């Protein structure tokens, strides 16, 4: 995935300071779009503002996986490019194609998203 750009205004409206994850069903960013029928949820957090010159935050997209995997997690890391514009970089992790939700995400999931994930798993 090549870098996708977010406006500074869009970025600052979507991230809140702190390590607690924010969840949504739809993408909070115009430039990050995954088809709704394949998306289970989005989660995101913003790192310390003292790190704004290098890393500004991370977004996790949980999509329906391709067999044999149940989930496909895209991890997107945000940093400021040379022009000071927030840029999105795709990061591959052990959770990219997986059959489990990372514990740090699952532990913070709201009930409505847990029900959506469980409903998806029950259909499989």
C-alpha positions as CSV (number, residue, x, y, z in Angstrom):
1,X,0.0,0.0,0.0
2,X,1.5,3.3,-0.9
3,X,1.3,6.3,1.3
4,X,-2.0,8.0,1.6
5,X,-2.2,11.6,2.8
6,X,-4.4,13.1,5.4
7,X,-5.0,16.8,5.8
8,X,-3.8,18.2,9.1
9,X,-7.3,19.2,9.9
10,X,-8.7,15.7,9.2
11,X,-6.0,14.2,11.3
12,X,-6.5,16.4,14.3
13,X,-10.3,15.9,14.3
14,X,-9.9,12.1,14.3
15,X,-7.3,11.4,16.9
16,X,-7.5,12.1,20.6
17,X,-4.6,12.1,22.9
18,X,-4.0,9.0,24.9
19,X,-3.4,5.3,24.7
20,X,-7.0,4.3,24.8
21,X,-8.3,3.0,21.5
22,X,-11.2,4.7,19.7
23,X,-13.5,2.3,17.7
24,X,-15.8,2.8,14.8
25,X,-17.5,0.7,12.1
26,X,-16.7,3.2,9.3
27,X,-13.4,4.6,8.4
28,X,-12.8,7.9,10.2
29,X,-10.6,9.0,7.4
30,X,-11.6,10.0,3.9
31,X,-8.4,8.7,2.3
32,X,-8.6,5.3,4.1
33,X,-11.5,3.5,2.7
34,X,-12.3,-0.2,2.9
35,X,-15.6,-1.6,1.6
36,X,-18.2,-1.8,4.4
37,X,-19.2,-5.4,3.5
38,X,-15.6,-6.5,4.3
39,X,-14.9,-4.3,7.3
40,X,-15.6,-5.4,10.8
41,X,-14.2,-2.4,12.6
42,X,-11.6,0.3,12.9
43,X,-9.5,1.1,16.0
44,X,-7.1,4.0,16.4
45,X,-4.9,5.9,18.9
46,X,-2.6,8.9,18.9
47,X,0.8,8.8,20.5
48,X,2.3,11.5,22.7
49,X,2.3,15.0,21.1
50,X,6.0,15.2,21.9
51,X,6.4,12.6,19.1
52,X,4.5,14.5,16.5
53,X,7.6,15.0,14.4
54,X,8.1,11.3,13.9
55,X,5.0,9.2,14.8
56,X,1.6,10.6,15.3
57,X,-0.6,7.6,15.6
58,X,-1.8,4.2,14.5
59,X,-5.0,2.9,13.0
60,X,-6.1,-0.7,12.8
61,X,-8.5,-2.0,10.2
62,X,-10.1,-5.4,11.0
63,X,-11.4,-6.9,7.8
64,X,-12.9,-10.2,6.9
65,X,-10.0,-12.4,6.1
66,X,-9.2,-14.6,3.1
67,X,-9.4,-18.3,4.0
68,X,-7.8,-19.9,6.0
69,X,-7.7,-16.7,8.0
70,X,-10.7,-15.2,9.7
71,X,-9.2,-11.7,10.1
72,X,-7.0,-9.4,8.1
73,X,-5.6,-6.5,10.2
74,X,-4.1,-3.6,8.4
75,X,-1.9,-1.5,10.6
76,X,-1.3,2.0,9.4
77,X,1.3,4.2,11.1
78,X,1.1,8.0,10.8
79,X,4.0,10.3,10.7
80,X,4.7,13.8,9.3
81,X,6.5,13.9,5.9
82,X,9.2,16.4,4.9
83,X,6.5,19.0,4.2
84,X,4.9,18.5,7.6
85,X,1.8,16.7,6.2
86,X,0.6,13.6,8.0
87,X,1.3,10.6,5.9
88,X,0.0,7.0,6.2
89,X,2.4,4.1,5.9
90,X,1.2,0.5,5.8
91,X,2.9,-1.7,8.5
92,X,3.0,-5.5,8.3
93,X,2.7,-7.3,11.6
94,X,2.0,-10.9,12.8
95,X,-1.6,-9.9,12.8
96,X,-1.9,-9.0,9.1
97,X,-3.5,-12.4,8.3
98,X,-4.7,-14.0,11.6
99,X,-7.3,-16.0,13.3
100,X,-7.2,-13.9,16.5
101,X,-7.8,-10.4,17.4
102,X,-4.8,-8.8,19.1
103,X,-5.4,-8.9,22.9
104,X,-4.7,-5.2,23.3
105,X,-7.5,-4.5,20.9
106,X,-10.0,-7.1,22.1
107,X,-9.6,-6.0,25.7
108,X,-10.8,-2.5,24.8
109,X,-13.6,-3.4,22.3
110,X,-17.0,-2.0,23.0
111,X,-19.9,-4.5,23.3
112,X,-21.5,-3.5,20.0
113,X,-18.3,-4.3,18.1
114,X,-17.8,-7.5,20.0
115,X,-21.3,-8.6,19.0
116,X,-20.5,-7.7,15.4
117,X,-17.3,-9.8,15.4
118,X,-19.1,-12.7,17.2
119,X,-21.9,-12.6,14.6
120,X,-19.4,-12.8,11.8
121,X,-17.6,-15.7,13.5
122,X,-20.9,-17.6,14.0
123,X,-21.7,-17.3,10.3
124,X,-18.4,-18.9,9.3
